[in-house]
């Protein structure tokens, strides 16, 4: 009897981009990383691309790409981010699908996903169609083939959703066992009730659809999946493999498939080391020969369904009530806030539904003037999203425009399509999943709604915002200071709204601190500087300029001029307005520059008000990343003064501090604060400067122990890790440099002496690659009598021991 095992990972992060910039801004909760995508990539997505098989002594025997042996899907918006920000991981995922086709009879392991993780049974028919089409198109472009399967967000389905998938060529999807209602053998009339998760998950089932189409369904093993996600099964790869192998039954007469499905983030983010448990489980299964690894496409091709199934309509894997978690307070929540309620979910969805239903007919009415079929154009718009070049924009319009369009009409068309994109993004499921209306994910979906509101005002000339906010005010926050949805919109969404004038303000203020050159990009806005004049007197700086600002998405463009005055520190005044003529621009420059020459700074501010009116801005007008960078520059001198002062306090009182500690006397808070600050700062600076020798860092660590102060381990680990990784990259670029090998060994020796762990993963990856790529050539040279090659081999052997890599791994 044939036995198969399939492990599915649903890899997904909600889109986090600022809807106006199309870029993720800094997220402090992800520290020490820039944002959560970056952090989870480091903890999960990258480790699974280069996971470890270890020997009995804990040394690395082999690096493996877990994705090539499992079934997986990645959210399209996450893949788009990864393509630009984690290209090596992105490439490894695409490569894994290629390898899986060779391994699994031509069937790739990657599945498509409905595009923006919308709960499809709660969407209207048009949105369901577009979400499925976009998911398939995005998949096809990235993986170079049509998808066989598709992941439904939160496995939320109904008959209409499954029929749309089947209509577009999807052969199968994966559901939770409790989503099955009843089953029967095909060709018979007797149905058997399997509600309550009682369906046998060891085979595929056929769902016949009212349209005459059908789709195959796999219901994952619930208890094992639960054990993976919540019960610590990933603490041991061997136990994981044995649990899978133990799920087969001698009482079954058909080719069995034991398969599980969880969030892919279980393998490293939710469970540290989960990627290695997965790697070992896969290795164990392949070595044990009790079952064969497969993916869903291969199993389905070899063993088509012989049983028919019916499902519970509007059901999912993460809400026991069906799909109620995404539209009402059903009781499903994160469980971390007793006393909170999720009564805000219903009013939020009602407000968004009203906005969508109001804007849809307006879109169609305007779009039909320019596009042959507005809804077909929307379905094809994903092709532009994946390639926003001017050439591709022209191709898109050639396919869909009723006639050649002038510039203003082209801008209008792309604004209409952006309006539709954001009315879909505002339904991203994470907006309802968690406990609080003011949470990051919920504010994100309200921001998408805010972008749609702004576009509707620009397109249609009337405002939907008042009614939308009235509906939004019915959604009540659990946090009194946030009040309701309207207040959250005013507090977090409205200040984020951008237009070309605000982009100019950002450019003007930030140009005081960095040289942009004649052409630059701010998010998806291009800036062509046409003139820029500046004066400086002491700490004061004046800048006047004009530039052309263009949205690379809609094509909208305008010429603006600006004036900005920096009086030092955070005191910045900026004005922005339309460029009307060269004479008025020169008049502005002359008046303000004359005032600056006389030191009449108040007069400059009055002049900015006169020329630009209410369009005046300050440091708060900067986008978050740039604002943080400039504030760091402004604060740096003050921090250096503080560091010097703390150093004096600490250095002058070291004997006293040690006496107090030795005598068990509580250290006065000012002295303790000085010791904690300066010792952590000195360690951090040493790591950032690449000072990795134990004889230098050791005394600093000894001082922290003697002073009894805690280490800022997150900051120190990140700084040290990046320094070691930079050293490893230098070695990769200069493989014959034995000095770099010795420096890496010194760094590894330092790490071994630290009172906190340092993640060696990326450095180990480089070392492993060097053994694969460089070691064989060095070995040949050594055997031919090359003394320097022999020295290299000896030094590298010592280094590999320190980084726990077996030298014979390439042959294993």
C-alpha positions in Angstrom: 0.0 0.0 0.0 1.4 3.4 -1.1 2.0 5.9 1.7 2.7 9.6 1.1 3.5 12.6 3.4 2.9 16.2 2.4 3.7 19.3 4.6 2.1 22.6 3.5 3.2 26.0 4.7 1.1 29.1 4.2 3.6 31.9 4.1 2.0 35.3 4.4 2.4 38.8 5.9 -0.2 41.5 5.5 0.7 44.3 3.2 2.4 47.0 5.3 3.3 49.6 2.7 2.2 53.2 3.2 -0.6 53.4 0.6 0.7 56.7 -0.8 4.4 55.9 -0.8 4.1 52.2 -1.7 6.9 51.6 0.8 7.0 50.2 4.3 8.0 52.8 6.8 10.0 52.0 10.0 8.1 49.9 12.5 9.5 50.3 16.0 7.9 47.2 17.3 10.1 45.1 15.0 13.3 46.5 16.5 16.2 45.9 15.9 14.9 45.3 12.4 13.4 48.1 10.2 10.0 46.5 9.9 8.1 43.2 10.5 8.7 41.9 6.9 12.4 42.3 7.4 12.3 40.7 10.9 10.2 37.6 9.9 12.3 37.1 6.8 15.4 36.9 9.0 13.7 34.6 11.5 11.7 32.3 9.1 11.8 32.9 5.3 15.6 33.0 4.9 16.3 30.2 7.4 14.0 27.8 5.5 15.9 28.5 2.3 19.2 27.4 3.9 18.2 25.2 6.8 20.5 22.8 8.6 21.0 19.0 8.8 23.2 18.4 11.8 25.2 15.4 12.9 25.2 13.8 16.4 27.6 16.4 17.7 25.6 19.4 16.5 27.7 20.2 13.5 26.3 21.3 10.1 26.4 18.4 7.7 24.2 19.9 4.9 22.3 23.1 4.1 18.9 22.3 2.5 16.2 24.4 0.9 13.1 23.2 2.8 10.8 24.8 0.2 11.8 22.3 -2.4 10.4 19.3 -0.4 7.2 20.8 1.1 4.1 22.3 -0.4 3.9 26.0 0.0 2.2 29.3 -0.9 3.5 32.8 -0.5 1.2 35.8 -0.5 1.7 37.8 -3.7 2.1 41.1 -1.8 4.8 39.5 0.3 6.5 38.1 -2.8 6.5 41.6 -4.3 8.2 43.0 -1.3 10.7 40.1 -1.1 11.7 40.5 -4.8 13.0 44.0 -4.0 14.2 43.6 -0.4 15.3 40.0 0.0 16.3 38.9 -3.5 18.3 35.9 -2.4 15.5 34.4 -0.5 13.1 35.3 -3.3 15.3 33.4 -5.8 15.6 30.4 -3.5 11.8 30.1 -3.4 11.5 30.2 -7.1 14.3 27.7 -7.4 12.6 25.4 -4.9 9.5 25.2 -7.2 11.8 24.2 -10.1 13.4 21.5 -8.0 10.1 20.2 -6.7 8.9 19.7 -10.3 11.9 17.3 -10.9 11.2 15.6 -7.6 7.5 15.2 -7.9 6.8 14.0 -11.4 6.6 17.5 -13.0 4.3 18.9 -10.3 5.6 22.1 -8.7 5.1 22.5 -4.9 4.1 26.2 -5.1 0.4 27.1 -4.9 -1.1 30.4 -5.9 -3.1 32.6 -3.4 -6.0 34.9 -3.8 -4.1 38.2 -4.2 -4.6 40.5 -1.2 -5.8 37.9 1.4 -9.4 39.0 1.3 -12.0 36.8 3.0 -13.6 35.7 -0.3 -17.0 34.5 0.9 -17.6 38.0 2.3 -16.6 39.7 -1.0 -18.9 40.5 -3.9 -18.6 38.4 -7.1 -16.5 40.9 -9.0 -13.9 41.2 -6.2 -13.7 37.4 -5.9 -13.1 37.1 -9.6 -10.4 39.8 -9.6 -8.7 38.3 -6.5 -8.4 34.9 -8.1 -7.3 36.3 -11.5 -4.7 38.5 -9.9 -3.4 35.6 -7.8 -3.0 33.4 -10.8 -1.4 36.1 -13.0 1.1 37.0 -10.3 1.9 33.3 -9.7 2.4 32.7 -13.5 4.8 35.6 -13.9 6.9 34.6 -10.9 7.0 30.8 -11.2 6.7 30.6 -15.0 3.8 28.1 -15.0 0.1 27.9 -14.3 -0.8 27.0 -10.7 -2.5 23.7 -10.1 -3.7 24.7 -6.6 -4.7 27.9 -4.9 -4.8 28.8 -1.2 -7.9 30.5 -0.1 -7.1 33.2 2.6 -7.8 31.7 6.0 -9.1 28.7 4.0 -12.4 30.7 3.9 -14.6 29.3 1.1 -18.1 28.9 -0.1 -19.5 27.3 -3.3 -19.3 30.4 -5.4 -15.6 31.0 -4.4 -14.7 27.4 -5.3 -16.5 27.6 -8.5 -14.6 30.8 -9.5 -11.3 29.0 -8.7 -12.4 26.0 -10.9 -13.5 28.4 -13.7 -10.0 29.7 -13.9 -8.3 26.3 -14.0 -7.5 25.7 -10.3 -7.6 21.9 -9.7 -7.5 21.8 -5.9 -7.4 23.7 -2.6 -6.7 22.8 1.0 -9.3 23.1 3.8 -9.6 22.4 7.5 -11.3 19.1 8.5 -14.2 20.9 10.2 -15.1 22.5 6.8 -16.3 19.1 5.5 -20.1 18.4 5.9 -20.7 15.0 4.4 -19.1 12.5 2.0 -20.1 9.6 -0.3 -18.4 7.3 -2.7 -18.8 8.6 -6.2 -21.7 6.8 -8.0 -23.6 6.1 -4.8 -26.4 7.9 -3.2 -25.6 7.4 0.5 -24.1 10.4 2.2 -22.2 10.0 5.5 -22.1 12.9 8.0 -18.4 13.9 8.8 -19.2 17.2 10.6 -17.1 18.2 13.6 -13.8 17.4 11.8 -14.5 13.7 11.4 -13.6 13.5 7.7 -10.7 11.0 6.9 -7.9 13.4 5.7 -5.9 10.6 4.0 -7.2 11.1 0.5 -8.5 13.7 -1.9 -12.2 14.5 -2.4 -14.2 15.8 -5.3 -16.6 18.7 -4.9 -19.2 18.9 -7.7 -20.3 22.4 -8.4 -23.6 23.7 -9.6 -22.0 25.1 -12.8 -21.1 21.5 -13.8 -17.4 22.1 -12.9 -15.6 20.4 -10.1 -12.7 21.0 -7.8 -10.6 18.6 -5.6 -10.3 19.3 -1.9 -7.7 18.1 0.6 -8.6 18.3 4.3 -5.5 18.5 6.3 -4.8 16.4 9.5 -6.2 18.6 12.2 -4.6 17.1 15.4 -1.1 17.0 13.9 -1.5 20.6 12.5 -2.7 21.7 15.9 0.3 20.1 17.5 2.6 21.9 15.1 1.1 25.3 15.6 0.3 25.3 19.3 1.5 22.2 21.2 5.3 22.2 20.7 5.6 19.5 18.2 8.4 21.4 16.4 10.7 21.0 19.4 12.0 17.8 17.8 12.3 17.1 14.1 12.4 13.3 14.9 9.2 13.5 16.9 7.5 15.5 14.1 8.5 12.9 11.5 7.3 10.0 13.8 4.0 11.7 14.4 3.4 12.0 10.7 4.5 8.4 10.0 2.3 7.2 12.9 -0.9 8.7 11.3 -1.1 5.9 8.6 -3.6 3.2 9.3 -3.5 -0.5 8.2 -7.3 -0.3 8.0 -7.2 1.9 4.9 -7.1 0.1 1.5 -6.3 3.2 -0.6 -3.0 5.0 -1.2 -2.9 7.2 1.9 -1.6 10.8 2.2 -0.8 12.2 5.6 -0.7 16.0 5.2 -0.6 19.0 7.5 -1.1 22.7 7.0 -0.1 25.6 9.2 1.1 29.1 8.9 4.6 28.9 7.4 5.9 31.3 10.1 5.6 28.3 12.5 8.9 27.2 11.0 11.2 29.8 12.6 9.2 32.9 13.6 6.6 31.5 16.0 8.9 28.6 17.0 12.6 29.3 17.1 14.5 26.6 15.3 11.4 25.4 13.6 13.1 25.4 10.2 15.7 22.9 11.5 13.0 20.7 13.0 11.3 20.7 9.6 14.5 20.0 7.8 15.3 17.1 10.0 11.7 15.7 9.8 12.0 15.8 6.0 15.4 14.1 6.1 14.1 11.5 8.5 11.1 10.7 6.4 13.3 10.3 3.3 15.8 8.1 5.1 13.2 6.0 6.9 11.5 4.7 3.7 8.2 4.3 5.6 6.5 6.8 3.4 7.3 9.0 0.3 7.3 12.8 0.4 4.9 14.3 -2.2 3.0 17.4 -3.0 -0.7 17.8 -3.7 -0.4 18.0 -7.5 1.5 14.8 -7.8 -0.8 12.9 -5.4 -3.9 14.1 -7.2 -2.5 13.1 -10.6 -1.7 9.6 -9.4 -4.8 9.1 -7.3 -7.8 11.1 -8.4 -10.7 11.3 -5.9 -13.1 8.4 -5.6 -15.2 10.1 -3.0 -17.4 13.1 -3.3 -17.7 15.8 -0.5 -20.0 18.6 0.5 -18.7 21.5 2.6 -20.1 23.9 5.1 -20.7 27.2 3.4 -18.7 30.3 4.6 -16.3 28.3 6.7 -12.6 28.8 7.5 -9.7 27.4 9.5 -9.4 30.1 12.1 -12.9 30.8 13.1 -15.0 28.0 14.6 -18.1 30.0 13.8 -17.4 30.1 10.0 -16.2 33.5 8.8 -17.8 35.6 11.6 -14.4 36.7 12.9 -14.2 39.0 9.9 -17.6 40.8 10.4 -18.8 40.6 14.0 -17.8 39.9 17.6 -18.1 36.1 17.5 -15.7 35.5 20.4 -12.7 34.6 18.4 -9.7 36.8 19.3 -6.1 36.7 20.3 -6.9 36.2 23.9 -4.4 38.7 25.4 -6.8 41.4 26.5 -9.5 40.3 29.0 -12.4 42.7 29.0 -12.0 43.9 25.5 -14.6 43.2 22.8 -14.6 43.1 19.0 -17.9 44.9 18.5 -16.0 47.2 16.2 -15.7 44.5 13.5 -19.3 44.9 12.2 -19.3 48.7 11.8 -15.9 48.6 10.2 -17.0 46.2 7.5 -20.3 48.1 7.0 -18.4 51.3 6.5 -16.0 49.7 4.0 -18.9 47.9 2.2 -20.7 51.2 1.8 -17.6 52.8 0.4 -17.0 50.0 -2.1 -20.7 49.9 -3.2 -20.7 53.7 -3.6 -17.5 53.9 -5.6 -18.1 50.8 -7.9 -20.8 52.4 -10.0 -18.9 55.7 -10.1 -15.9 53.9 -11.3 -17.8 52.1 -14.0 -19.6 55.2 -15.2 -16.4 57.2 -15.6 -14.2 54.3 -16.9 -16.6 53.3 -19.7 -15.7 56.7 -21.3 -12.1 55.5 -21.8 -12.0 51.7 -21.5 -13.6 49.0 -23.6 -14.5 47.0 -20.6 -13.7 48.6 -17.2 -13.9 45.3 -15.3 -11.7 43.4 -17.8 -9.2 46.2 -17.5 -9.3 45.9 -13.7 -8.6 42.2 -14.0 -5.6 42.9 -16.3 -4.3 45.7 -14.1 -2.2 43.2 -12.1 0.0 43.0 -15.2 0.9 46.7 -14.7 1.3 46.3 -10.9 4.1 43.8 -11.6 5.8 46.1 -14.1 5.1 49.8 -13.7 7.4 50.9 -16.5 6.1 53.5 -19.0 6.4 51.0 -21.8 4.1 48.5 -19.9 1.7 51.3 -19.1 1.5 52.1 -22.8 0.9 48.4 -23.7 -1.8 48.2 -21.1 -3.6 51.2 -22.6 -3.2 49.8 -26.1 -5.1 46.7 -25.0 -7.9 48.4 -23.1 -8.4 52.0 -24.2 -11.3 52.7 -26.6 -9.1 55.3 -28.4 -5.8 57.1 -28.0 -5.9 59.0 -24.7 -4.3 62.3 -24.0 -2.2 62.8 -20.8 -5.0 63.9 -18.6 -7.2 61.0 -19.7 -4.3 58.5 -19.1 -3.9 59.9 -15.6 -7.6 59.6 -14.9 -7.6 55.9 -16.1 -4.8 55.0 -13.8 -6.4 56.8 -10.9 -9.6 54.9 -11.5 -7.7 51.6 -11.4 -5.8 52.6 -8.3 -9.1 53.4 -6.7 -10.3 49.9 -7.4 -7.0 48.4 -6.1 -7.3 50.2 -2.8 -11.0 49.3 -2.4 -9.8 45.6 -2.5 -6.7 46.1 -0.3 -9.0 47.6 2.4 -10.5 44.1 2.9 -7.2 42.5 3.8 -8.2 39.9 6.4 -5.8 40.9 9.1 -7.8 44.1 9.7 -10.4 42.1 11.6 -8.3 39.2 12.9 -6.9 40.8 16.1 -8.4 42.4 19.1 -8.4 46.2 18.7 -9.6 48.7 16.2 -6.4 50.9 16.6 -4.1 48.0 16.0 -1.4 48.2 13.2 -3.3 45.8 10.9 -6.7 47.5 11.3 -5.2 51.0 10.8 -3.6 49.7 7.7 -6.9 48.7 6.1 -8.4 52.1 7.1 -5.5 53.7 5.4 -6.3 51.9 2.2 -9.8 53.2 2.5 -8.4 56.7 3.1 -6.5 56.4 -0.2 -9.7 55.4 -2.0 -11.5 58.3 -0.4 -8.8 60.7 -1.6 -8.8 59.3 -5.2 -12.6 59.5 -5.4 -12.5 63.2 -4.4 -9.9 63.8 -7.2 -11.8 61.8 -9.8 -15.5 62.6 -9.1 -15.3 66.0 -7.6 -17.6 65.1 -4.7 -16.7 63.8 -1.2 -17.7 60.5 0.2 -15.6 61.1 3.3 -18.3 62.7 5.6 -20.7 59.7 5.2 -17.8 57.2 5.5 -16.6 58.8 8.7 -20.1 58.9 10.1 -20.3 55.1 9.5 -16.8 54.6 10.8 -17.6 56.4 14.1 -19.9 53.5 15.0 -16.8 51.3 15.4 -15.7 51.7 19.0 -12.1 51.3 20.2 -11.3 49.4 23.4 -8.8 52.1 24.3 -10.5 55.3 25.5 -8.0 57.7 24.0 -8.7 56.3 20.5 -12.4 56.6 20.9 -13.8 55.3 17.6 -13.0 54.7 14.0 -13.5 58.3 13.0 -11.0 59.5 15.6 -8.5 56.8 14.5 -9.0 58.0 10.9 -8.3 61.6 11.9 -5.3 60.7 14.1 -3.6 58.0 12.0 -4.9 58.2 8.4 -5.5 61.8 7.5 -1.9 62.9 8.4 -0.5 60.2 6.2 -2.4 61.3 3.1 -0.1 62.6 0.4 -0.4 64.6 -2.7 2.4 66.1 -4.9 2.6 69.2 -2.8 3.4 67.1 0.3 5.9 65.2 -1.6 7.5 68.5 -2.5 7.5 69.5 1.2 9.3 66.3 2.1 11.8 66.8 -0.7 12.4 70.4 0.3 13.0 69.7 4.0 15.1 66.6 3.5 17.2 68.3 0.8 18.6 70.5 3.6 20.4 67.4 4.9 21.3 65.4 1.8 22.2 66.1 -1.9 19.5 64.5 -4.1 21.1 65.5 -7.4 19.1 66.5 -10.5 16.9 63.3 -10.5 15.7 61.2 -7.5 12.9 59.1 -6.4 10.8 59.3 -3.2 8.8 56.1 -3.0 7.0 55.9 -6.3 7.4 59.6 -7.0 10.1 60.9 -9.3 11.7 64.4 -8.7 13.4 66.4 -11.4 15.2 69.4 -9.9 15.2 72.4 -12.2 16.8 74.9 -9.9 18.1 75.0 -6.3 19.8 77.9 -4.6 21.0 78.0 -1.0 22.7 80.2 1.6 24.2 79.4 4.9 25.2 81.5 7.9 26.4 79.6 11.0 23.7 77.1 11.9 21.1 78.8 9.7 20.5 77.6 6.2 18.1 78.8 3.5 17.1 76.9 0.4 14.9 78.0 -2.5 14.2 75.8 -5.5 11.8 74.4 -8.0 11.3 70.9 -9.4 8.9 68.7 -11.3 7.1 66.0 -9.3 5.6 63.0 -10.9 3.7 59.9 -9.7 5.2 56.9 -11.4 1.9 55.0 -10.8 -0.8 57.4 -12.1 1.5 59.6 -14.3 0.2 62.8 -12.6 2.8 65.6 -12.6 3.2 69.2 -11.6 5.9 71.9 -11.2 6.3 73.3 -7.8 8.6 75.7 -6.1 9.6 75.8 -2.4 11.4 77.7 0.2 12.8 76.2 3.4 14.6 77.8 6.4 16.5 75.8 9.0 17.5 77.7 12.1 19.3 74.7 13.7 18.0 71.8 15.7 14.4 70.9 14.8 13.4 74.4 13.9 12.4 74.3 10.2 9.9 76.3 8.2 9.0 75.3 4.7 6.6 76.7 2.1 5.4 75.0 -1.1 3.4 76.3 -4.0 2.9 76.1 -7.7 5.6 77.4 -10.1 3.8 80.2 -11.9 6.6 82.0 -13.8 10.3 82.6 -13.7 9.8 86.2 -12.7 7.7 85.4 -9.7 10.1 82.7 -8.7 13.1 85.1 -8.9 11.1 87.7 -7.0 10.6 85.1 -4.2 14.3 84.2 -4.2 15.4 87.9 -4.1 13.1 88.9 -1.2 13.9 85.9 1.0 17.6 85.9 0.3 17.9 89.6 1.1 16.2 88.9 4.4 18.5 86.0 5.1 21.6 88.2 4.4 20.3 90.7 7.0 19.6 87.9 9.5 15.9 88.8 9.5 14.7 85.2 10.0 11.3 86.2 11.3 10.8 88.2 8.1 11.7 85.1 6.0 8.9 83.1 7.8 6.5 85.9 7.1 7.6 85.9 3.4 7.0 82.2 3.2 3.5 82.7 4.6 2.9 85.5 2.0 4.0 83.5 -1.0 2.7 80.1 0.0 -0.2 80.8 2.3 -1.4 77.8 4.3 1.0 75.4 2.4 3.6 75.6 5.0 5.4 72.6 6.5 7.9 71.6 9.2 10.0 68.6 10.2 6.8 66.7 11.0 6.0 66.8 7.2 8.8 64.3 6.5 7.9 60.7 5.8 8.8 58.5 8.8 12.1 57.0 7.7 13.6 60.2 6.5 12.3 62.1 9.6 13.9 59.4 11.8 17.2 59.7 9.9 17.3 63.5 10.1 16.2 63.6 13.8 19.1 61.2 14.5 21.5 63.7 12.7 20.0 66.6 14.7 20.2 64.8 18.0 23.6 63.3 17.4 25.6 66.2 18.9 23.4 66.2 22.0 23.9 62.4 22.4 27.6 62.9 22.0 27.6 65.5 24.8 25.5 63.1 27.0 27.8 60.3 26.3 30.8 62.4 27.3 29.0 63.5 30.5 28.0 59.9 31.4 31.6 58.8 30.7 33.0 61.3 33.1 30.5 60.3 35.8 31.3 56.6 35.3 35.1 56.9 34.9 35.4 59.1 37.9 33.5 56.7 40.1 34.5 53.2 39.0 36.2 52.3 42.4 33.1 53.6 44.3 30.7 51.6 42.1 32.7 48.4 42.6 32.8 49.0 46.4 29.1 49.5 46.5 28.4 46.3 44.6 30.9 44.3 46.7 29.3 45.5 49.9 25.8 44.8 48.6 24.9 48.4 48.9 22.2 49.6 46.4 23.8 51.7 43.8 22.5 55.3 43.5 20.3 55.6 40.5 22.3 58.3 38.7 25.5 56.3 39.0 23.8 53.1 37.9 22.3 54.9 34.9 25.7 56.3 33.9 27.3 52.9 34.1 24.5 51.2 32.2 24.5 53.8 29.4 28.3 54.2 28.9 29.2 50.5 29.1 26.5 49.5 26.6 27.5 52.4 24.4 31.2 51.4 24.4 30.3 47.8 23.6 28.0 48.9 20.8 30.5 51.2 19.3 33.2 48.5 19.4 30.9 46.1 17.5 29.9 48.7 15.0 33.5 49.6 14.3 34.3 46.0 13.7 36.4 45.6 16.8 35.9 41.9 17.3 39.1 40.8 19.2 38.4 39.2 22.6 41.3 41.1 24.2 39.6 44.4 23.5 36.0 43.5 24.1 36.7 41.2 27.1 37.7 44.0 29.5 34.5 45.9 28.6 32.4 42.8 29.4 34.3 42.3 32.6 33.5 45.9 33.6 29.7 45.4 33.0 29.8 42.3 35.2 31.7 44.1 37.9 29.3 47.0 37.8 26.3 44.7 37.8 24.6 46.5 34.9 22.3 44.7 32.3 23.4 44.4 28.7 21.2 45.8 25.9 21.3 42.4 24.2 19.0 43.1 21.3 21.1 46.1 20.2 24.4 44.5 20.9 23.6 41.1 19.2 22.4 42.9 16.1 25.4 45.2 15.8 27.9 42.3 16.4 26.1 40.0 14.1 26.1 42.5 11.2 29.8 43.2 11.8 30.7 39.5 11.6 28.5 39.0 8.5 30.3 41.9 6.9 33.6 40.2 7.7 32.3 37.0 6.1 31.3 38.8 3.0 34.8 40.3 2.7 36.2 36.8 2.9 33.7 35.6 0.2 35.0 38.4 -2.0 38.6 37.6 -1.2 38.6 33.8 -0.6 42.4 33.3 -0.5 42.9 35.9 2.2 44.0 33.9 5.3 44.0 37.1 7.4 40.2 37.3 7.0 39.9 33.7 8.0 41.9 34.5 11.2 39.7 37.6 11.9 36.6 35.5 11.5 38.0 33.0 14.0 38.8 35.8 16.4 35.2 37.0 16.1 33.8 33.5 16.6 36.0 33.1 19.7 34.6 36.4 21.0 31.1 35.2 20.5 31.8 32.1 22.5 32.8 34.2 25.4 29.7 36.5 25.5 26.9 36.2 28.0 24.3 36.3 25.2 23.8 34.4 22.0 24.7 35.8 18.6 22.9 34.3 15.6 25.6 32.8 13.3 23.3 31.7 10.5 24.3 34.0 7.7 28.0 33.7 8.5 27.7 29.9 8.6 26.0 30.0 5.2 29.0 31.9 3.8 31.4 29.4 5.4 29.5 26.5 4.0 29.5 28.0 0.6 33.3 28.5 0.8 33.8 24.8 1.6 31.6 23.9 -1.4 33.1 26.3 -3.9 36.7 27.1 -2.8 37.9 24.2 -0.7 38.1 21.6 -3.5 40.4 23.9 -5.5 42.6 24.7 -2.5 42.8 21.0 -1.7 44.1 20.3 -5.3 46.7 23.1 -5.0 47.8 21.9 -1.6 48.3 18.3 -2.9 50.4 19.8 -5.7 52.7 21.4 -3.1 51.2 24.9 -2.8 52.2 26.0 0.7 49.8 29.0 0.9 46.9 26.7 -0.1 47.9 24.3 2.7 48.0 27.1 5.2 44.5 28.2 4.0 43.2 24.7 4.5 44.6 24.5 8.0 43.2 27.8 9.1 39.8 27.2 7.5 39.6 23.8 9.3 40.0 25.6 12.6 37.4 28.2 11.6 34.9 25.5 10.6 35.2 23.9 14.0 34.4 27.2 15.6 31.3 27.7 13.4 30.2 24.0 13.8 30.5 23.0 10.2 31.9 19.6 9.2 34.7 19.9 6.7 33.5 16.8 4.8 29.9 18.2 4.4 30.3 18.6 0.7 30.6 14.8 0.3 27.8 14.0 2.7 
